Amino acid sequence: MGLGVLLTVNLKGNLMGFQKHVDNQIVTVDVSEVGAKHPNFISRKIKHSDRYPSECVRKVRISEEVVNEWNKPDCPHWEKPAQWKSMSKDQRFKSHVNRYDEGFGVKYDFVQ
């Protein structure tokens, strides 16, 4: 059972914006008190937005083989060799994950 990694790299900005509908919709709501014998309806014409801005991210799936290569004793070019030798597997993994960060943060989840 191998575990790969799904990286989520945060990027600058938002995707899309609000999409506003130009057509009015008639919305009717029952505003009568609880237990009233006759309903009291109020109708209004409204414009609505149904799309909200979402964060801009890049998702990268990294296979188990690549993750295993990250823990090899060979020092990558961005680390100092003496420091790399003293790192644990978890620290080596996080060093590789941080290489994907573009200044706005990065998250990871293990996936099958």
Phi and psi restraints in degrees (range 20) as a CNS / XPLOR table:
assign (resid 1 and name C) (resid 2 and name N)
       (resid 2 and name CA) (resid 2 and name C) 1.0 -95.7 20.0 2
assign (resid 2 and name N) (resid 2 and name CA)
       (resid 2 and name C) (resid 3 and name N) 1.0 146.6 20.0 2
assign (resid 2 and name C) (resid 3 and name N)
       (resid 3 and name CA) (resid 3 and name C) 1.0 -114.6 20.0 2
assign (resid 3 and name N) (resid 3 and name CA)
       (resid 3 and name C) (resid 4 and name N) 1.0 120.0 20.0 2
assign (resid 3 and name C) (resid 4 and name N)
       (resid 4 and name CA) (resid 4 and name C) 1.0 -94.5 20.0 2
assign (resid 4 and name N) (resid 4 and name CA)
       (resid 4 and name C) (resid 5 and name N) 1.0 -175.5 20.0 2
assign (resid 4 and name C) (resid 5 and name N)
       (resid 5 and name CA) (resid 5 and name C) 1.0 -127.6 20.0 2
assign (resid 5 and name N) (resid 5 and name CA)
       (resid 5 and name C) (resid 6 and name N) 1.0 136.7 20.0 2
assign (resid 5 and name C) (resid 6 and name N)
       (resid 6 and name CA) (resid 6 and name C) 1.0 -108.0 20.0 2
assign (resid 6 and name N) (resid 6 and name CA)
       (resid 6 and name C) (resid 7 and name N) 1.0 109.1 20.0 2
assign (resid 6 and name C) (resid 7 and name N)
       (resid 7 and name CA) (resid 7 and name C) 1.0 -90.4 20.0 2
assign (resid 7 and name N) (resid 7 and name CA)
       (resid 7 and name C) (resid 8 and name N) 1.0 137.1 20.0 2
assign (resid 7 and name C) (resid 8 and name N)
       (resid 8 and name CA) (resid 8 and name C) 1.0 -118.6 20.0 2
assign (resid 8 and name N) (resid 8 and name CA)
       (resid 8 and name C) (resid 9 and name N) 1.0 109.9 20.0 2
assign (resid 8 and name C) (resid 9 and name N)
       (resid 9 and name CA) (resid 9 and name C) 1.0 -100.0 20.0 2
assign (resid 9 and name N) (resid 9 and name CA)
       (resid 9 and name C) (resid 10 and name N) 1.0 119.9 20.0 2
assign (resid 9 and name C) (resid 10 and name N)
       (resid 10 and name CA) (resid 10 and name C) 1.0 -75.9 20.0 2
assign (resid 10 and name N) (resid 10 and name CA)
       (resid 10 and name C) (resid 11 and name N) 1.0 136.5 20.0 2
assign (resid 10 and name C) (resid 11 and name N)
       (resid 11 and name CA) (resid 11 and name C) 1.0 -120.0 20.0 2
assign (resid 11 and name N) (resid 11 and name CA)
       (resid 11 and name C) (resid 12 and name N) 1.0 168.4 20.0 2
assign (resid 11 and name C) (resid 12 and name N)
       (resid 12 and name CA) (resid 12 and name C) 1.0 -73.4 20.0 2
assign (resid 12 and name N) (resid 12 and name CA)
       (resid 12 and name C) (resid 13 and name N) 1.0 140.3 20.0 2
assign (resid 12 and name C) (resid 13 and name N)
       (resid 13 and name CA) (resid 13 and name C) 1.0 91.6 20.0 2
assign (resid 13 and name N) (resid 13 and name CA)
       (resid 13 and name C) (resid 14 and name N) 1.0 -173.9 20.0 2
assign (resid 13 and name C) (resid 14 and name N)
       (resid 14 and name CA) (resid 14 and name C) 1.0 -124.4 20.0 2
assign (resid 14 and name N) (resid 14 and name CA)
       (resid 14 and name C) (resid 15 and name N) 1.0 154.7 20.0 2
assign (resid 14 and name C) (resid 15 and name N)
       (resid 15 and name CA) (resid 15 and name C) 1.0 -88.6 20.0 2
assign (resid 15 and name N) (resid 15 and name CA)
       (resid 15 and name C) (resid 16 and name N) 1.0 132.1 20.0 2
assign (resid 15 and name C) (resid 16 and name N)
       (resid 16 and name CA) (resid 16 and name C) 1.0 58.6 20.0 2
assign (resid 16 and name N) (resid 16 and name CA)
       (resid 16 and name C) (resid 17 and name N) 1.0 -169.1 20.0 2
assign (resid 16 and name C) (resid 17 and name N)
       (resid 17 and name CA) (resid 17 and name C) 1.0 -147.5 20.0 2
assign (resid 17 and name N) (resid 17 and name CA)
       (resid 17 and name C) (resid 18 and name N) 1.0 -161.9 20.0 2
assign (resid 17 and name C) (resid 18 and name N)
       (resid 18 and name CA) (resid 18 and name C) 1.0 -72.9 20.0 2
assign (resid 18 and name N) (resid 18 and name CA)
       (resid 18 and name C) (resid 19 and name N) 1.0 136.2 20.0 2
assign (resid 18 and name C) (resid 19 and name N)
       (resid 19 and name CA) (resid 19 and name C) 1.0 -102.4 20.0 2
assign (resid 19 and name N) (resid 19 and name CA)
       (resid 19 and name C) (resid 20 and name N) 1.0 113.7 20.0 2
assign (resid 19 and name C) (resid 20 and name N)
       (resid 20 and name CA) (resid 20 and name C) 1.0 -97.8 20.0 2
assign (resid 20 and name N) (resid 20 and name CA)
       (resid 20 and name C) (resid 21 and name N) 1.0 135.5 20.0 2
assign (resid 20 and name C) (resid 21 and name N)
       (resid 21 and name CA) (resid 21 and name C) 1.0 -87.2 20.0 2
assign (resid 21 and name N) (resid 21 and name CA)
       (resid 21 and name C) (resid 22 and name N) 1.0 137.4 20.0 2
assign (resid 21 and name C) (resid 22 and name N)
       (resid 22 and name CA) (resid 22 and name C) 1.0 -90.2 20.0 2
assign (resid 22 and name N) (resid 22 and name CA)
       (resid 22 and name C) (resid 23 and name N) 1.0 -14.0 20.0 2
assign (resid 22 and name C) (resid 23 and name N)
       (resid 23 and name CA) (resid 23 and name C) 1.0 -85.0 20.0 2
assign (resid 23 and name N) (resid 23 and name CA)
       (resid 23 and name C) (resid 24 and name N) 1.0 136.7 20.0 2
assign (resid 23 and name C) (resid 24 and name N)
       (resid 24 and name CA) (resid 24 and name C) 1.0 -78.6 20.0 2
assign (resid 24 and name N) (resid 24 and name CA)
       (resid 24 and name C) (resid 25 and name N) 1.0 144.5 20.0 2
assign (resid 24 and name C) (resid 25 and name N)
       (resid 25 and name CA) (resid 25 and name C) 1.0 -116.1 20.0 2
assign (resid 25 and name N) (resid 25 and name CA)
       (resid 25 and name C) (resid 26 and name N) 1.0 144.6 20.0 2
assign (resid 25 and name C) (resid 26 and name N)
       (resid 26 and name CA) (resid 26 and name C) 1.0 -94.3 20.0 2
assign (resid 26 and name N) (resid 26 and name CA)
       (resid 26 and name C) (resid 27 and name N) 1.0 122.6 20.0 2
assign (resid 26 and name C) (resid 27 and name N)
       (resid 27 and name CA) (resid 27 and name C) 1.0 -117.3 20.0 2
assign (resid 27 and name N) (resid 27 and name CA)
       (resid 27 and name C) (resid 28 and name N) 1.0 128.9 20.0 2
assign (resid 27 and name C) (resid 28 and name N)
       (resid 28 and name CA) (resid 28 and name C) 1.0 -115.4 20.0 2
assign (resid 28 and name N) (resid 28 and name CA)
       (resid 28 and name C) (resid 29 and name N) 1.0 130.7 20.0 2
assign (resid 28 and name C) (resid 29 and name N)
       (resid 29 and name CA) (resid 29 and name C) 1.0 -129.4 20.0 2
assign (resid 29 and name N) (resid 29 and name CA)
       (resid 29 and name C) (resid 30 and name N) 1.0 138.0 20.0 2
assign (resid 29 and name C) (resid 30 and name N)
       (resid 30 and name CA) (resid 30 and name C) 1.0 -83.3 20.0 2
assign (resid 30 and name N) (resid 30 and name CA)
       (resid 30 and name C) (resid 31 and name N) 1.0 115.2 20.0 2
assign (resid 30 and name C) (resid 31 and name N)
       (resid 31 and name CA) (resid 31 and name C) 1.0 -111.2 20.0 2
assign (resid 31 and name N) (resid 31 and name CA)
       (resid 31 and name C) (resid 32 and name N) 1.0 16.3 20.0 2
assign (resid 31 and name C) (resid 32 and name N)
       (resid 32 and name CA) (resid 32 and name C) 1.0 -70.2 20.0 2
assign (resid 32 and name N) (resid 32 and name CA)
       (resid 32 and name C) (resid 33 and name N) 1.0 155.3 20.0 2
assign (resid 32 and name C) (resid 33 and name N)
       (resid 33 and name CA) (resid 33 and name C) 1.0 -69.5 20.0 2
assign (resid 33 and name N) (resid 33 and name CA)
       (resid 33 and name C) (resid 34 and name N) 1.0 157.8 20.0 2
assign (resid 33 and name C) (resid 34 and name N)
       (resid 34 and name CA) (resid 34 and name C) 1.0 -65.0 20.0 2
assign (resid 34 and name N) (resid 34 and name CA)
       (resid 34 and name C) (resid 35 and name N) 1.0 128.7 20.0 2
assign (resid 34 and name C) (resid 35 and name N)
       (resid 35 and name CA) (resid 35 and name C) 1.0 88.0 20.0 2
assign (resid 35 and name N) (resid 35 and name CA)
       (resid 35 and name C) (resid 36 and name N) 1.0 4.0 20.0 2
assign (resid 35 and name C) (resid 36 and name N)
       (resid 36 and name CA) (resid 36 and name C) 1.0 -68.5 20.0 2
assign (resid 36 and name N) (resid 36 and name CA)
       (resid 36 and name C) (resid 37 and name N) 1.0 147.8 20.0 2
assign (resid 36 and name C) (resid 37 and name N)
       (resid 37 and name CA) (resid 37 and name C) 1.0 -77.6 20.0 2
assign (resid 37 and name N) (resid 37 and name CA)
       (resid 37 and name C) (resid 38 and name N) 1.0 -29.8 20.0 2
assign (resid 37 and name C) (resid 38 and name N)
       (resid 38 and name CA) (resid 38 and name C) 1.0 -122.7 20.0 2
assign (resid 38 and name N) (resid 38 and name CA)
       (resid 38 and name C) (resid 39 and name N) 1.0 133.8 20.0 2
assign (resid 38 and name C) (resid 39 and name N)
       (resid 39 and name CA) (resid 39 and name C) 1.0 -72.1 20.0 2
assign (resid 39 and name N) (resid 39 and name CA)
       (resid 39 and name C) (resid 40 and name N) 1.0 149.7 20.0 2
assign (resid 39 and name C) (resid 40 and name N)
       (resid 40 and name CA) (resid 40 and name C) 1.0 -119.5 20.0 2
assign (resid 40 and name N) (resid 40 and name CA)
       (resid 40 and name C) (resid 41 and name N) 1.0 104.5 20.0 2
assign (resid 40 and name C) (resid 41 and name N)
       (resid 41 and name CA) (resid 41 and name C) 1.0 -98.0 20.0 2
assign (resid 41 and name N) (resid 41 and name CA)
       (resid 41 and name C) (resid 42 and name N) 1.0 140.2 20.0 2
assign (resid 41 and name C) (resid 42 and name N)
       (resid 42 and name CA) (resid 42 and name C) 1.0 -122.6 20.0 2
assign (resid 42 and name N) (resid 42 and name CA)
       (resid 42 and name C) (resid 43 and name N) 1.0 133.4 20.0 2
assign (resid 42 and name C) (resid 43 and name N)
       (resid 43 and name CA) (resid 43 and name C) 1.0 -115.8 20.0 2
assign (resid 43 and name N) (resid 43 and name CA)
       (resid 43 and name C) (resid 44 and name N) 1.0 141.0 20.0 2
assign (resid 43 and name C) (resid 44 and name N)
       (resid 44 and name CA) (resid 44 and name C) 1.0 -138.6 20.0 2
assign (resid 44 and name N) (resid 44 and name CA)
       (resid 44 and name C) (resid 45 and name N) 1.0 150.4 20.0 2
assign (resid 44 and name C) (resid 45 and name N)
       (resid 45 and name CA) (resid 45 and name C) 1.0 -97.0 20.0 2
assign (resid 45 and name N) (resid 45 and name CA)
       (resid 45 and name C) (resid 46 and name N) 1.0 126.4 20.0 2
assign (resid 45 and name C) (resid 46 and name N)
       (resid 46 and name CA) (resid 46 and name C) 1.0 -132.4 20.0 2
assign (resid 46 and name N) (resid 46 and name CA)
       (resid 46 and name C) (resid 47 and name N) 1.0 157.6 20.0 2
assign (resid 46 and name C) (resid 47 and name N)
       (resid 47 and name CA) (resid 47 and name C) 1.0 -103.6 20.0 2
assign (resid 47 and name N) (resid 47 and name CA)
       (resid 47 and name C) (resid 48 and name N) 1.0 146.5 20.0 2
assign (resid 47 and name C) (resid 48 and name N)
       (resid 48 and name CA) (resid 48 and name C) 1.0 -132.7 20.0 2
assign (resid 48 and name N) (resid 48 and name CA)
       (resid 48 and name C) (resid 49 and name N) 1.0 158.5 20.0 2
assign (resid 48 and name C) (resid 49 and name N)
       (resid 49 and name CA) (resid 49 and name C) 1.0 -118.9 20.0 2
assign (resid 49 and name N) (resid 49 and name CA)
       (resid 49 and name C) (resid 50 and name N) 1.0 129.7 20.0 2
assign (resid 49 and name C) (resid 50 and name N)
       (resid 50 and name CA) (resid 50 and name C) 1.0 -118.2 20.0 2
assign (resid 50 and name N) (resid 50 and name CA)
       (resid 50 and name C) (resid 51 and name N) 1.0 4.3 20.0 2
assign (resid 50 and name C) (resid 51 and name N)
       (resid 51 and name CA) (resid 51 and name C) 1.0 -122.5 20.0 2
assign (resid 51 and name N) (resid 51 and name CA)
       (resid 51 and name C) (resid 52 and name N) 1.0 124.3 20.0 2
assign (resid 51 and name C) (resid 52 and name N)
       (resid 52 and name CA) (resid 52 and name C) 1.0 -105.3 20.0 2
assign (resid 52 and name N) (resid 52 and name CA)
       (resid 52 and name C) (resid 53 and name N) 1.0 152.2 20.0 2
assign (resid 52 and name C) (resid 53 and name N)
       (resid 53 and name CA) (resid 53 and name C) 1.0 -66.3 20.0 2
assign (resid 53 and name N) (resid 53 and name CA)
       (resid 53 and name C) (resid 54 and name N) 1.0 143.3 20.0 2
assign (resid 53 and name C) (resid 54 and name N)
       (resid 54 and name CA) (resid 54 and name C) 1.0 -120.2 20.0 2
assign (resid 54 and name N) (resid 54 and name CA)
       (resid 54 and name C) (resid 55 and name N) 1.0 155.6 20.0 2
assign (resid 54 and name C) (resid 55 and name N)
       (resid 55 and name CA) (resid 55 and name C) 1.0 -64.8 20.0 2
assign (resid 55 and name N) (resid 55 and name CA)
       (resid 55 and name C) (resid 56 and name N) 1.0 148.2 20.0 2
assign (resid 55 and name C) (resid 56 and name N)
       (resid 56 and name CA) (resid 56 and name C) 1.0 -91.0 20.0 2
assign (resid 56 and name N) (resid 56 and name CA)
       (resid 56 and name C) (resid 57 and name N) 1.0 117.2 20.0 2
assign (resid 56 and name C) (resid 57 and name N)
       (resid 57 and name CA) (resid 57 and name C) 1.0 -137.3 20.0 2
assign (resid 57 and name N) (resid 57 and name CA)
       (resid 57 and name C) (resid 58 and name N) 1.0 159.2 20.0 2
assign (resid 57 and name C) (resid 58 and name N)
       (resid 58 and name CA) (resid 58 and name C) 1.0 -119.6 20.0 2
assign (resid 58 and name N) (resid 58 and name CA)
       (resid 58 and name C) (resid 59 and name N) 1.0 130.2 20.0 2
assign (resid 58 and name C) (resid 59 and name N)
       (resid 59 and name CA) (resid 59 and name C) 1.0 -109.4 20.0 2
assign (resid 59 and name N) (resid 59 and name CA)
       (resid 59 and name C) (resid 60 and name N) 1.0 130.9 20.0 2
assign (resid 59 and name C) (resid 60 and name N)
       (resid 60 and name CA) (resid 60 and name C) 1.0 -127.5 20.0 2
assign (resid 60 and name N) (resid 60 and name CA)
       (resid 60 and name C) (resid 61 and name N) 1.0 127.9 20.0 2
assign (resid 60 and name C) (resid 61 and name N)
       (resid 61 and name CA) (resid 61 and name C) 1.0 -98.8 20.0 2
assign (resid 61 and name N) (resid 61 and name CA)
       (resid 61 and name C) (resid 62 and name N) 1.0 125.9 20.0 2
assign (resid 61 and name C) (resid 62 and name N)
       (resid 62 and name CA) (resid 62 and name C) 1.0 -114.5 20.0 2
assign (resid 62 and name N) (resid 62 and name CA)
       (resid 62 and name C) (resid 63 and name N) 1.0 127.8 20.0 2
assign (resid 62 and name C) (resid 63 and name N)
       (resid 63 and name CA) (resid 63 and name C) 1.0 -72.5 20.0 2
assign (resid 63 and name N) (resid 63 and name CA)
       (resid 63 and name C) (resid 64 and name N) 1.0 165.4 20.0 2
assign (resid 63 and name C) (resid 64 and name N)
       (resid 64 and name CA) (resid 64 and name C) 1.0 -62.0 20.0 2
assign (resid 64 and name N) (resid 64 and name CA)
       (resid 64 and name C) (resid 65 and name N) 1.0 -37.7 20.0 2
assign (resid 64 and name C) (resid 65 and name N)
       (resid 65 and name CA) (resid 65 and name C) 1.0 -61.3 20.0 2
assign (resid 65 and name N) (resid 65 and name CA)
       (resid 65 and name C) (resid 66 and name N) 1.0 -41.7 20.0 2
assign (resid 65 and name C) (resid 66 and name N)
       (resid 66 and name CA) (resid 66 and name C) 1.0 -67.6 20.0 2
assign (resid 66 and name N) (resid 66 and name CA)
       (resid 66 and name C) (resid 67 and name N) 1.0 -41.9 20.0 2
assign (resid 66 and name C) (resid 67 and name N)
       (resid 67 and name CA) (resid 67 and name C) 1.0 -61.9 20.0 2
assign (resid 67 and name N) (resid 67 and name CA)
       (resid 67 and name C) (resid 68 and name N) 1.0 -38.8 20.0 2
assign (resid 67 and name C) (resid 68 and name N)
       (resid 68 and name CA) (resid 68 and name C) 1.0 -65.6 20.0 2
assign (resid 68 and name N) (resid 68 and name CA)
       (resid 68 and name C) (resid 69 and name N) 1.0 -35.6 20.0 2
assign (resid 68 and name C) (resid 69 and name N)
       (resid 69 and name CA) (resid 69 and name C) 1.0 -65.2 20.0 2
assign (resid 69 and name N) (resid 69 and name CA)
       (resid 69 and name C) (resid 70 and name N) 1.0 -30.3 20.0 2
assign (resid 69 and name C) (resid 70 and name N)
       (resid 70 and name CA) (resid 70 and name C) 1.0 -63.7 20.0 2
assign (resid 70 and name N) (resid 70 and name CA)
       (resid 70 and name C) (resid 71 and name N) 1.0 -26.0 20.0 2
assign (resid 70 and name C) (resid 71 and name N)
       (resid 71 and name CA) (resid 71 and name C) 1.0 -92.0 20.0 2
assign (resid 71 and name N) (resid 71 and name CA)
       (resid 71 and name C) (resid 72 and name N) 1.0 5.4 20.0 2
assign (resid 71 and name C) (resid 72 and name N)
       (resid 72 and name CA) (resid 72 and name C) 1.0 -66.0 20.0 2
assign (resid 72 and name N) (resid 72 and name CA)
       (resid 72 and name C) (resid 73 and name N) 1.0 156.8 20.0 2
assign (resid 72 and name C) (resid 73 and name N)
       (resid 73 and name CA) (resid 73 and name C) 1.0 -73.3 20.0 2
assign (resid 73 and name N) (resid 73 and name CA)
       (resid 73 and name C) (resid 74 and name N) 1.0 -8.9 20.0 2
assign (resid 73 and name C) (resid 74 and name N)
       (resid 74 and name CA) (resid 74 and name C) 1.0 -67.7 20.0 2
assign (resid 74 and name N) (resid 74 and name CA)
       (resid 74 and name C) (resid 75 and name N) 1.0 127.6 20.0 2
assign (resid 74 and name C) (resid 75 and name N)
       (resid 75 and name CA) (resid 75 and name C) 1.0 -79.8 20.0 2
assign (resid 75 and name N) (resid 75 and name CA)
       (resid 75 and name C) (resid 76 and name N) 1.0 128.3 20.0 2
assign (resid 75 and name C) (resid 76 and name N)
       (resid 76 and name CA) (resid 76 and name C) 1.0 -73.0 20.0 2
assign (resid 76 and name N) (resid 76 and name CA)
       (resid 76 and name C) (resid 77 and name N) 1.0 162.1 20.0 2
assign (resid 76 and name C) (resid 77 and name N)
       (resid 77 and name CA) (resid 77 and name C) 1.0 -67.9 20.0 2
assign (resid 77 and name N) (resid 77 and name CA)
       (resid 77 and name C) (resid 78 and name N) 1.0 -19.2 20.0 2
assign (resid 77 and name C) (resid 78 and name N)
       (resid 78 and name CA) (resid 78 and name C) 1.0 -88.2 20.0 2
assign (resid 78 and name N) (resid 78 and name CA)
       (resid 78 and name C) (resid 79 and name N) 1.0 -8.4 20.0 2
assign (resid 78 and name C) (resid 79 and name N)
       (resid 79 and name CA) (resid 79 and name C) 1.0 -109.8 20.0 2
assign (resid 79 and name N) (resid 79 and name CA)
       (resid 79 and name C) (resid 80 and name N) 1.0 156.3 20.0 2
assign (resid 79 and name C) (resid 80 and name N)
       (resid 80 and name CA) (resid 80 and name C) 1.0 -83.4 20.0 2
assign (resid 80 and name N) (resid 80 and name CA)
       (resid 80 and name C) (resid 81 and name N) 1.0 135.3 20.0 2
assign (resid 80 and name C) (resid 81 and name N)
       (resid 81 and name CA) (resid 81 and name C) 1.0 -57.3 20.0 2
assign (resid 81 and name N) (resid 81 and name CA)
       (resid 81 and name C) (resid 82 and name N) 1.0 -40.8 20.0 2
assign (resid 81 and name C) (resid 82 and name N)
       (resid 82 and name CA) (resid 82 and name C) 1.0 -65.0 20.0 2
assign (resid 82 and name N) (resid 82 and name CA)
       (resid 82 and name C) (resid 83 and name N) 1.0 -38.6 20.0 2
assign (resid 82 and name C) (resid 83 and name N)
       (resid 83 and name CA) (resid 83 and name C) 1.0 -71.4 20.0 2
assign (resid 83 and name N) (resid 83 and name CA)
       (resid 83 and name C) (resid 84 and name N) 1.0 -38.3 20.0 2
assign (resid 83 and name C) (resid 84 and name N)
       (resid 84 and name CA) (resid 84 and name C) 1.0 -61.6 20.0 2
assign (resid 84 and name N) (resid 84 and name CA)
       (resid 84 and name C) (resid 85 and name N) 1.0 -39.6 20.0 2
assign (resid 84 and name C) (resid 85 and name N)
       (resid 85 and name CA) (resid 85 and name C) 1.0 -65.4 20.0 2
assign (resid 85 and name N) (resid 85 and name CA)
       (resid 85 and name C) (resid 86 and name N) 1.0 -30.2 20.0 2
assign (resid 85 and name C) (resid 86 and name N)
       (resid 86 and name CA) (resid 86 and name C) 1.0 -89.1 20.0 2
assign (resid 86 and name N) (resid 86 and name CA)
       (resid 86 and name C) (resid 87 and name N) 1.0 -2.8 20.0 2
assign (resid 86 and name C) (resid 87 and name N)
       (resid 87 and name CA) (resid 87 and name C) 1.0 -78.7 20.0 2
assign (resid 87 and name N) (resid 87 and name CA)
       (resid 87 and name C) (resid 88 and name N) 1.0 147.1 20.0 2
assign (resid 87 and name C) (resid 88 and name N)
       (resid 88 and name CA) (resid 88 and name C) 1.0 -80.3 20.0 2
assign (resid 88 and name N) (resid 88 and name CA)
       (resid 88 and name C) (resid 89 and name N) 1.0 171.6 20.0 2
assign (resid 88 and name C) (resid 89 and name N)
       (resid 89 and name CA) (resid 89 and name C) 1.0 -60.7 20.0 2
assign (resid 89 and name N) (resid 89 and name CA)
       (resid 89 and name C) (resid 90 and name N) 1.0 -39.9 20.0 2
assign (resid 89 and name C) (resid 90 and name N)
       (resid 90 and name CA) (resid 90 and name C) 1.0 -64.0 20.0 2
assign (resid 90 and name N) (resid 90 and name CA)
       (resid 90 and name C) (resid 91 and name N) 1.0 -42.1 20.0 2
assign (resid 90 and name C) (resid 91 and name N)
       (resid 91 and name CA) (resid 91 and name C) 1.0 -66.4 20.0 2
assign (resid 91 and name N) (resid 91 and name CA)
       (resid 91 and name C) (resid 92 and name N) 1.0 -38.0 20.0 2
assign (resid 91 and name C) (resid 92 and name N)
       (resid 92 and name CA) (resid 92 and name C) 1.0 -64.5 20.0 2
assign (resid 92 and name N) (resid 92 and name CA)
       (resid 92 and name C) (resid 93 and name N) 1.0 -43.1 20.0 2
assign (resid 92 and name C) (resid 93 and name N)
       (resid 93 and name CA) (resid 93 and name C) 1.0 -59.4 20.0 2
assign (resid 93 and name N) (resid 93 and name CA)
       (resid 93 and name C) (resid 94 and name N) 1.0 -47.6 20.0 2
assign (resid 93 and name C) (resid 94 and name N)
       (resid 94 and name CA) (resid 94 and name C) 1.0 -66.5 20.0 2
assign (resid 94 and name N) (resid 94 and name CA)
       (resid 94 and name C) (resid 95 and name N) 1.0 -30.0 20.0 2
assign (resid 94 and name C) (resid 95 and name N)
       (resid 95 and name CA) (resid 95 and name C) 1.0 -63.0 20.0 2
assign (resid 95 and name N) (resid 95 and name CA)
       (resid 95 and name C) (resid 96 and name N) 1.0 -42.8 20.0 2
assign (resid 95 and name C) (resid 96 and name N)
       (resid 96 and name CA) (resid 96 and name C) 1.0 -68.7 20.0 2
assign (resid 96 and name N) (resid 96 and name CA)
       (resid 96 and name C) (resid 97 and name N) 1.0 -40.7 20.0 2
assign (resid 96 and name C) (resid 97 and name N)
       (resid 97 and name CA) (resid 97 and name C) 1.0 -61.8 20.0 2
assign (resid 97 and name N) (resid 97 and name CA)
       (resid 97 and name C) (resid 98 and name N) 1.0 -42.0 20.0 2
assign (resid 97 and name C) (resid 98 and name N)
       (resid 98 and name CA) (resid 98 and name C) 1.0 -65.9 20.0 2
assign (resid 98 and name N) (resid 98 and name CA)
       (resid 98 and name C) (resid 99 and name N) 1.0 -19.1 20.0 2
assign (resid 98 and name C) (resid 99 and name N)
       (resid 99 and name CA) (resid 99 and name C) 1.0 -66.4 20.0 2
assign (resid 99 and name N) (resid 99 and name CA)
       (resid 99 and name C) (resid 100 and name N) 1.0 -22.1 20.0 2
assign (resid 99 and name C) (resid 100 and name N)
       (resid 100 and name CA) (resid 100 and name C) 1.0 -84.1 20.0 2
assign (resid 100 and name N) (resid 100 and name CA)
       (resid 100 and name C) (resid 101 and name N) 1.0 -13.8 20.0 2
assign (resid 100 and name C) (resid 101 and name N)
       (resid 101 and name CA) (resid 101 and name C) 1.0 -67.1 20.0 2
assign (resid 101 and name N) (resid 101 and name CA)
       (resid 101 and name C) (resid 102 and name N) 1.0 132.5 20.0 2
assign (resid 101 and name C) (resid 102 and name N)
       (resid 102 and name CA) (resid 102 and name C) 1.0 -108.2 20.0 2
assign (resid 102 and name N) (resid 102 and name CA)
       (resid 102 and name C) (resid 103 and name N) 1.0 22.9 20.0 2
assign (resid 102 and name C) (resid 103 and name N)
       (resid 103 and name CA) (resid 103 and name C) 1.0 99.7 20.0 2
assign (resid 103 and name N) (resid 103 and name CA)
       (resid 103 and name C) (resid 104 and name N) 1.0 -2.1 20.0 2
assign (resid 103 and name C) (resid 104 and name N)
       (resid 104 and name CA) (resid 104 and name C) 1.0 -120.5 20.0 2
assign (resid 104 and name N) (resid 104 and name CA)
       (resid 104 and name C) (resid 105 and name N) 1.0 5.9 20.0 2
assign (resid 104 and name C) (resid 105 and name N)
       (resid 105 and name CA) (resid 105 and name C) 1.0 104.2 20.0 2
assign (resid 105 and name N) (resid 105 and name CA)
       (resid 105 and name C) (resid 106 and name N) 1.0 157.2 20.0 2
assign (resid 105 and name C) (resid 106 and name N)
       (resid 106 and name CA) (resid 106 and name C) 1.0 -144.9 20.0 2
assign (resid 106 and name N) (resid 106 and name CA)
       (resid 106 and name C) (resid 107 and name N) 1.0 141.0 20.0 2
assign (resid 106 and name C) (resid 107 and name N)
       (resid 107 and name CA) (resid 107 and name C) 1.0 -124.6 20.0 2
assign (resid 107 and name N) (resid 107 and name CA)
       (resid 107 and name C) (resid 108 and name N) 1.0 158.5 20.0 2
assign (resid 107 and name C) (resid 108 and name N)
       (resid 108 and name CA) (resid 108 and name C) 1.0 -143.3 20.0 2
assign (resid 108 and name N) (resid 108 and name CA)
       (resid 108 and name C) (resid 109 and name N) 1.0 150.1 20.0 2
assign (resid 108 and name C) (resid 109 and name N)
       (resid 109 and name CA) (resid 109 and name C) 1.0 -135.7 20.0 2
assign (resid 109 and name N) (resid 109 and name CA)
       (resid 109 and name C) (resid 110 and name N) 1.0 144.7 20.0 2
assign (resid 109 and name C) (resid 110 and name N)
       (resid 110 and name CA) (resid 110 and name C) 1.0 -86.2 20.0 2
assign (resid 110 and name N) (resid 110 and name CA)
       (resid 110 and name C) (resid 111 and name N) 1.0 131.5 20.0 2
assign (resid 110 and name C) (resid 111 and name N)
       (resid 111 and name CA) (resid 111 and name C) 1.0 -130.8 20.0 2
assign (resid 111 and name N) (resid 111 and name CA)
       (resid 111 and name C) (resid 112 and name N) 1.0 160.8 20.0 2
